[in-house]
Amino acid sequence: MIIFLADIQKEIKQLAISYSIPMVDIWTPINNALISQSPVLQDGIHPTEIGASILANSIHSAIGFIIDTSL
C-alpha cells in the first residue's frame, strides 16, 4: 500500500476538525515554494534557511495574535 503525503495531510485536517483542534497549515506555503522551485528543503525533509523562514512565518501568522510582542 502506497500512502501519499496529501492523504496524510487530509487525515490530519479531518481529525483536527472533528476534535475542534486548531491546526496550522504549514504544508501549503512549503508546497507553493516547492512549485516555484525555491530551495526550501535540504534533503526532501529538513528545511533550508528559506524553508525555516516560511515555516516560522506560517506559524506566526496563525498564532501571532496570542503572543504579546510588546514585552
Salt bridges, closest charged atoms under 4 A:
ASP43 OD2 - HIS46 ND1 2.77
